[in-house]
Amino acid sequence: MALSIPLGLMLGAYFSRGQKYINSVVDAFHFIPLTIIALYLLTPVLRQQPEGFVYSFMERMTIEVVVLTILTVPILAVLIGNETRELFKAEYVISSKTLGGSRRHILIKHIIPSLKDRFFILFGQQLVQTLIVMAHLGIFNLYFGGTILSNDQLASDPPRSFTNEWSGLIGGSKQFIQWAPWIPLTPIMCFALTILAVTFMVEGFSRVTTGRPVYFKKKKKKTMPTIKKQHPIEKSQFDFLDKFM
């Protein structure tokens, strides 16, 4: 988000003419799974070689965080750029231009305050996307912090996670799915609950900012109209005119 927000704002404010060409290039990332790109880039970094890891522990974590961040930057930047360009067509922004407001002034005073709620929603969505990519990498035995490989040719151990995080626990226990499915089920449930919690937070924030009701309203029970019992009308209750004639 720290890279996508300024790039998207600049793209929508200063490069609006060439944005359609940038959109056509970035649209390809919507059809290419991010897991495949991350797997290709991170395999030489995270897998242990026969002589040991090429990079230190901190370097491996830093490289993985940077790669997972860069993969989402183009899509987020284009999305923010498109919304920025649409806001520049709003009437209050056009009025600010007419009064002499510069693009920098419009970005600071009008665009960013209008998009700050949207930034939080995008952050939650990208957090969920990153967790899913990490879970996918765990299936391919590519763990956060490094994958320890056994070099024993007679009785080699399965790949192990250097940090024993959730994706490493999923990948390390996937061979137990057939006869002991509850072993990999625990980290999978942790991932699912975390993703569900983030999704609920984003949805709740979206409902509050857009004015939609946060809680579900109880449906009122339909009541049948009650028919009042009619009393018989007696002749003695009326006074007729012929009595006074």
Secondary structure, DSSP 8 states (H G I E B T S, - for coil): -TTHHHHHHHHHHH-STTHHHHHHHHGGGGTS-HHHHHHHHHHHHHB-BTTB-SS-HHHHHHHHHHHHHHHHHHHHHHHHHHHHHHHTTSHHHHHHHHTT--HHHHIIIIIHHHHHHHHHHHHHHHHHHHHHHHHHHHHTT--TT-EE----SSS----EESS--HHHHHHHTGGGTTT-THHHHHHHHHHHHHHHHHHHHHHHHHHHHHT--SS-------------------GGG---GGGT-
